[in-house]
Amino acid sequence: MLNQQIRTLRKAHKMSQVELAKALYVTKQSVSNWENDNIQPSVEMLVKLAKVFSVSTDFMLGLETKQVIDVTGLPEPIVSHIRQLVDDFRQYGQN
């Protein structure tokens, strides 16, 4: 499950294994091993992965399915606009 989540999030962020490895200061082989379920990332690395992908560690582990967008520091008009966009996408997806 974690291996699939890493691969899915990496691809969703349009990152190669090399780019993710550089962002985490690990080797491409480490990323490949995680994605192929050969080894598991350490707890510390799981936290770093979650930060890179802007998700919670619970989401990475499949314990939570809800994704959150951090809008901290954005002015309220922009936050409202983001909420409206999300609502519009939800409606679009149901049609």
N, C-alpha and C positions, 0 to 999 in steps of 0.2 A: 504494500500500500504506500509506504513512504517513498519507495523507489519510484513508483508511478507518479506520485505527487511532485517530486523533484523534477522529473522529466517534463511533466505537463506544465508546471509553472515556468520552467526554463524556456520552453518553446513558446509559451504565451507571452513571455517577456522578450521574445526574439533574440535569445542569447544562445551562443554556441557553448559547448562544454568548456572550451578554452576560455571564453569570456567569463563564464561563471567561476571557473577555477581562479582566474585572475582577481575577480571581485572578492573572493574568499581567501586569497593567498594560499591556495592548495594547488596540487597538480591536476591536470586534466584526467589523469588515471584515477584520482580519488573520486571525481565527479562521475566518471564512467562506472566505477565500482559501486557507488551508491545507486545509480540508476539501474544497474544490472542486478541489484540486490545481492552483491557479493559480500559487502560489508555495510554496516550502518554508520551514519555520521555520529560523532560524539554529541553529547548534550549541548556543549558549547557551540559546536558547528551547527546543530539544529537551530539554535537561537540566531546565529548569523544568517543562515539560509532564510529563516522567517523574516528577518529584517531586510534582506536583499529583495525578497519578493513582496514585502509589505503585507504579510499575513501573520496570523498568530501561530505559535507552535502547535496549538491544538488543531488548527486547520491543517498544518503540515502532516500531523499524525492521523488525520481523518476522524478526530474526536468532535470536530465542529465543522459544519458545512457552510455556515454563514461567513461571508467575506465582508470586511469592513474597509472603508476608504478613510484614511486619516486626513481630515480637513483642518487640523489644528493650525491656527495662525492666519487662516483665510478670512477675509471679511464676510459678514453675513450675506450680502447680496450674491456673492460667488457661491457660498454654501447652498443657498436657496436654488440657484441655477443648477448646481450639480444634482440636487435632489430632484428637480424637475426633469433633468436629462435621464436620470435613473428610472423615474416613473414612466417617462416616454418609452424607454427601451423595454421595460417590462410589458407595457401595453403592445408594443410592436411585436414582441416575442410571442404574445398570446394569439395574435391574428394569423 
